[in-house]
Amino acid sequence: MTGCPRTLSSTGWKPVSGAEAFFDTSVLLYLLSADTKKADKVEALLAESGVISIQVLNEFTAVAIRKLTMPLRDIREVLDTVRYICHTDALTVEDHDRAGEIMGRYKFSFYDSVIIASALRAQCGVLYSEDLQNGIEKRLRIANPFE
């Protein structure tokens, strides 16, 4: 990955309505990648709108600062665009509680379980993630968008 944010040109800065895809941090970080094929794929998925959580914003910011050494103003510019396109859900106590259940049942890490719990609460049909195994429950499909 490079430290240069890409613009979301394919989205045309359009607002969301009726989103059903949830984006994990691992997928959104490709917006900053030199891998144009993956970055373009993420842009195309975002063009259809989606949902993210505050946790995704926090993780994205932490990785962009720590690993990519990006200035906060550049990170905010990218995330402002993502937030305009995607609905951003706050985390809830219910997400926390459900994450514990998911972690126990499926053996995901706690933070991954919070992402899954947030996607389930938002009633998303798919969770795009590069890090998680495919499939979970009948209500949520976990899919690697690059496979």
Rosetta silent file (secondary structure, phi, psi, omega in degrees, C-alpha in Angstrom):
SEQUENCE: MTGCPRTLSSTGWKPVSGAEAFFDTSVLLYLLSADTKKADKVEALLAESGVISIQVLNEFTAVAIRKLTMPLRDIREVLDTVRYICHTDALTVEDHDRAGEIMGRYKFSFYDSVIIASALRAQCGVLYSEDLQNGIEKRLRIANPFE
SCORE:     score description
SCORE:     0.000 S_00000001
   1 L     0.000  148.659  176.289    0.000    0.000    0.000 S_00000001
   2 L  -106.265  171.062  179.536    1.093    3.526   -0.593 S_00000001
   3 L   -89.773    9.427 -177.094    0.420    6.613    1.469 S_00000001
   4 L   -99.790  118.724  179.117   -1.517    8.339   -1.295 S_00000001
   5 L   -70.762  143.154  175.843   -5.287    8.312   -0.971 S_00000001
   6 L   -93.887  149.125  174.392   -7.260    7.487   -4.094 S_00000001
   7 L   -84.376  153.659  179.970  -10.348    9.428   -4.988 S_00000001
   8 L   -93.517   67.817 -173.324  -13.609    7.558   -5.275 S_00000001
   9 H   -64.328  -35.494 -175.781  -14.181    8.640   -8.841 S_00000001
  10 H   -72.828  -16.888 -177.457  -16.574    5.877   -9.791 S_00000001
  11 H   -85.838  -24.563 -178.994  -18.995    6.752   -7.017 S_00000001
  12 L    60.981   24.523  178.325  -19.559   10.346   -8.036 S_00000001
  13 L    53.376   47.039  179.003  -20.140   11.214   -4.348 S_00000001
  14 L   -95.944  143.345 -178.887  -23.661    9.857   -4.313 S_00000001
  15 L   -75.486  164.790 -176.715  -25.482    9.260   -1.024 S_00000001
  16 L   -89.666  157.437  169.085  -26.711    5.860    0.098 S_00000001
  17 L  -160.381  127.871  177.020  -30.174    4.427    0.190 S_00000001
  18 L    65.247   37.552 -177.643  -31.226    0.867    0.972 S_00000001
  19 L   -70.836  144.786  176.142  -27.662   -0.458    1.428 S_00000001
  20 L  -132.437    3.565  177.000  -27.204   -4.117    2.205 S_00000001
  21 E  -104.967  135.159  176.617  -23.421   -4.657    2.024 S_00000001
  22 E  -106.971  136.443 -176.990  -21.230   -4.140    5.088 S_00000001
  23 E  -107.341  126.002  173.116  -17.554   -3.273    4.545 S_00000001
  24 L   -82.292  156.108  179.498  -14.764   -4.546    6.789 S_00000001
  25 H   -56.038  -39.443 -176.556  -11.667   -2.418    7.279 S_00000001
  26 H   -58.559  -29.640  179.272   -9.515   -4.940    5.396 S_00000001
  27 H   -82.880  -46.295 -178.164  -11.458   -4.209    2.203 S_00000001
  28 H   -62.756  -29.512  179.895  -11.684   -0.428    2.538 S_00000001
  29 H   -62.414  -20.276  177.034   -7.935   -0.122    3.050 S_00000001
  30 H   -68.297  -12.134  172.985   -7.460   -1.095   -0.596 S_00000001
  31 H   -63.158  -21.859 -179.346   -8.680    2.408   -1.466 S_00000001
  32 H  -100.032    5.466 -170.637   -5.157    3.448   -0.435 S_00000001
  33 L   -88.154  151.733  171.372   -3.431    0.645   -2.307 S_00000001
  34 L   -78.735  -10.120  176.871   -1.143    0.665   -5.310 S_00000001
  35 L   -78.133   89.509 -173.387   -3.014   -2.501   -6.357 S_00000001
  36 H   -64.396  -30.097  178.598   -5.330   -0.735   -8.787 S_00000001
  37 H   -62.483  -47.296  179.333   -7.313   -3.884   -9.574 S_00000001
  38 H   -70.653  -40.357  178.210   -8.348   -4.308   -5.937 S_00000001
  39 H   -60.891  -42.785  178.554   -8.796   -0.562   -5.396 S_00000001
  40 H   -64.649  -36.736  178.214  -11.070   -0.377   -8.456 S_00000001
  41 H   -63.928  -43.284  178.317  -13.077   -3.360   -7.176 S_00000001
  42 H   -63.901  -43.025  177.354  -13.650   -1.625   -3.837 S_00000001
  43 H   -58.873  -42.440  179.741  -14.703    1.560   -5.632 S_00000001
  44 H   -64.017  -41.010  177.942  -17.192   -0.414   -7.732 S_00000001
  45 H   -66.680  -40.715  178.446  -18.671   -2.037   -4.627 S_00000001
  46 H   -65.275  -29.791  179.334  -18.893    1.313   -2.865 S_00000001
  47 H   -60.945  -22.634  177.447  -20.697    2.755   -5.874 S_00000001
  48 L   -89.790    3.519 -178.592  -23.580    0.467   -4.880 S_00000001
  49 L    75.972 -172.464 -177.790  -23.456    2.008   -1.357 S_00000001
  50 E   166.517 -168.585 -178.405  -23.113    0.100    1.883 S_00000001
  51 E  -132.050  141.231  171.207  -22.753    0.196    5.637 S_00000001
  52 E  -133.044  167.850  175.892  -19.730    0.685    7.880 S_00000001
  53 E  -117.525  167.721  175.759  -19.393    1.019   11.637 S_00000001
  54 H   -57.649  -36.162  177.699  -17.492    3.394   13.848 S_00000001
  55 H   -57.935  -41.303  178.910  -15.112    0.488   14.510 S_00000001
  56 H   -62.843  -43.820  177.554  -14.252    0.383   10.791 S_00000001
  57 H   -60.320  -43.361 -178.941  -13.513    4.125   10.804 S_00000001
  58 H   -65.809  -46.018  179.916  -11.288    3.731   13.862 S_00000001
  59 H   -63.877  -43.328  178.650   -9.380    0.732   12.502 S_00000001
  60 H   -57.347  -47.919 -179.204   -8.911    2.409    9.098 S_00000001
  61 H   -61.715  -45.785 -178.819   -7.523    5.521   10.780 S_00000001
  62 H   -61.649  -44.038 -179.983   -5.177    3.542   13.040 S_00000001
  63 H   -67.778  -43.095 -178.656   -3.732    1.499   10.147 S_00000001
  64 H   -63.496  -36.241  178.030   -3.376    4.527    7.859 S_00000001
  65 H   -74.043  -51.195 -171.803   -1.491    6.436   10.559 S_00000001
  66 H   -73.836  -49.356 -173.538    0.654    3.581   11.887 S_00000001
  67 L   -91.538  -31.306 -176.975    1.458    1.533    8.787 S_00000001
  68 L  -103.587   -6.462 -178.167    1.078    4.065    5.988 S_00000001
  69 L    48.270   41.405  178.324    2.214    7.144    7.945 S_00000001
  70 L   -81.139  144.704  173.570   -0.541    9.202    6.346 S_00000001
  71 L   -69.447  147.769 -177.486   -1.388   12.624    7.752 S_00000001
  72 H   -58.136  -36.683 -179.344   -4.737   12.760    9.534 S_00000001
  73 H   -62.492  -36.523  177.600   -6.121   15.358    7.095 S_00000001
  74 H   -70.672  -38.126  177.241   -5.588   12.921    4.165 S_00000001
  75 H   -63.908  -44.785  179.383   -7.194   10.085    6.096 S_00000001
  76 H   -60.462  -38.055  179.461  -10.170   12.298    6.911 S_00000001
  77 H   -61.615  -45.299  178.343  -10.553   13.192    3.247 S_00000001
  78 H   -64.617  -48.492 -176.778  -10.805    9.530    2.254 S_00000001
  79 H   -69.127  -30.658  174.528  -13.107    8.656    5.139 S_00000001
  80 H   -60.109  -40.197  177.978  -15.326   11.706    4.524 S_00000001
  81 H   -66.081  -46.234  179.172  -15.969   10.312    1.057 S_00000001
  82 H   -61.060  -43.138 -179.579  -16.654    6.823    2.398 S_00000001
  83 H   -66.642  -29.854  176.714  -18.985    8.242    5.054 S_00000001
  84 H   -69.307  -37.107 -177.312  -20.883   10.212    2.432 S_00000001
  85 H   -81.275  -42.282 -175.300  -21.432    7.067    0.381 S_00000001
  86 E  -101.583  149.526  169.976  -22.004    4.568    3.188 S_00000001
  87 E   -75.363  133.906 -179.880  -24.335    4.629    6.137 S_00000001
  88 E  -107.966  117.688  179.421  -22.234    4.734    9.323 S_00000001
  89 E   -95.049  139.299  171.880  -23.624    2.783   12.286 S_00000001
  90 L   -76.277  156.978  174.342  -22.651    3.458   15.869 S_00000001
  91 L   -82.377  148.557 -179.080  -21.635    0.529   18.044 S_00000001
  92 L  -125.113  165.935  174.535  -24.122   -0.623   20.647 S_00000001
  93 H   -61.976  -35.558  178.396  -24.062   -2.644   23.839 S_00000001
  94 H   -63.051  -38.117  175.809  -26.045   -5.254   21.902 S_00000001
  95 H   -60.455  -44.093  179.749  -23.198   -5.459   19.349 S_00000001
  96 H   -60.937  -48.266 -178.937  -20.784   -6.071   22.203 S_00000001
  97 H   -64.514  -44.695 -179.725  -22.947   -8.781   23.750 S_00000001
  98 H   -65.969  -33.570  178.314  -23.662  -10.487   20.442 S_00000001
  99 H   -59.721  -39.151  177.173  -19.951  -10.389   19.558 S_00000001
 100 H   -61.479  -40.812  177.659  -19.243  -12.554   22.584 S_00000001
 101 H   -65.163  -43.843 -179.761  -21.780  -15.102   21.358 S_00000001
 102 H   -64.487  -43.071  179.521  -20.337  -15.048   17.830 S_00000001
 103 H   -60.281  -44.462  179.799  -16.785  -15.403   19.128 S_00000001
 104 H   -65.592  -38.201 -176.273  -17.770  -18.408   21.212 S_00000001
 105 H   -79.487  -42.816 -171.669  -19.687  -20.100   18.412 S_00000001
 106 H  -108.039   -7.532  177.510  -17.472  -19.398   15.391 S_00000001
 107 L    68.006   26.706  171.804  -14.054  -18.802   17.024 S_00000001
 108 L   -76.896  162.433  171.845  -13.510  -15.390   15.411 S_00000001
 109 L   -65.353  163.640 -179.258  -11.461  -12.783   17.263 S_00000001
 110 H   -63.515  -44.677 -178.111  -13.502  -10.437   19.424 S_00000001
 111 H   -64.207  -39.347  175.078  -12.982   -7.435   17.115 S_00000001
 112 H   -64.669  -36.957  178.747  -14.002   -9.463   14.061 S_00000001
 113 H   -65.470  -34.294  176.506  -17.038  -10.666   16.002 S_00000001
 114 H   -65.882  -40.939  176.756  -18.041   -7.048   16.699 S_00000001
 115 H   -59.550  -46.807 -179.791  -17.880   -6.336   12.946 S_00000001
 116 H   -62.610  -44.402  178.721  -20.095   -9.372   12.276 S_00000001
 117 H   -60.904  -40.093  178.600  -22.531   -8.363   15.038 S_00000001
 118 H   -64.988  -41.491  178.776  -22.748   -4.850   13.575 S_00000001
 119 H   -65.127  -39.575  177.954  -23.432   -6.226   10.094 S_00000001
 120 H   -65.740  -44.464  179.344  -26.152   -8.511   11.452 S_00000001
 121 H   -62.641  -35.722  178.935  -27.809   -5.675   13.394 S_00000001
 122 L   -76.547   -1.802  179.468  -27.753   -3.514   10.263 S_00000001
 123 L    59.606   38.522  176.794  -29.520   -6.393    8.473 S_00000001
 124 L   -78.289  146.830  178.469  -26.861   -6.557    5.782 S_00000001
 125 L   -87.132  -24.074 -178.443  -26.945   -9.534    3.430 S_00000001
 126 E  -140.967  143.104  172.932  -23.194   -9.611    2.828 S_00000001
 127 E  -115.461  114.215  177.336  -20.084   -8.632    4.758 S_00000001
 128 E   -84.242  118.342  179.957  -17.133   -7.889    2.480 S_00000001
 129 L  -149.983  140.602  175.841  -13.927   -8.924    4.216 S_00000001
 130 L   -91.040  -18.286 -172.371  -10.595  -10.214    3.078 S_00000001
 131 L   -95.465  -21.935 -173.525   -9.704  -11.539    6.528 S_00000001
 132 L   -99.307  152.085  178.023  -12.725  -13.604    7.542 S_00000001
 133 L   -68.149  153.493  179.710  -13.781  -17.033    6.339 S_00000001
 134 L   -70.513  143.662  173.299  -16.673  -17.205    3.933 S_00000001
 135 L    81.524  140.858  169.594  -20.161  -17.799    5.254 S_00000001
 136 E  -170.212  132.628  179.411  -21.824  -17.396    8.634 S_00000001
 137 L    45.362  172.377 -178.313  -25.387  -18.025    9.616 S_00000001
 138 L   -86.949  -17.177 -176.155  -28.075  -17.876    6.967 S_00000001
 139 L   -88.292  -15.070 -176.042  -28.689  -14.154    7.355 S_00000001
 140 E  -139.308  123.824  175.589  -25.162  -12.956    6.564 S_00000001
 141 E  -101.004  126.336  174.623  -22.774  -14.092    3.880 S_00000001
 142 E   -96.041  123.867 -174.220  -19.106  -13.237    4.440 S_00000001
 143 E  -133.307  137.499  171.386  -17.408  -12.819    1.096 S_00000001
 144 L   -85.785  112.543 -175.650  -13.923  -11.953   -0.068 S_00000001
 145 L   -69.364   -8.574 -177.162  -14.607   -9.524   -2.927 S_00000001
 146 L  -100.396    2.821  178.475  -11.253  -10.320   -4.521 S_00000001
 147 L  -101.177    0.000    0.000  -11.859  -14.045   -5.042 S_00000001
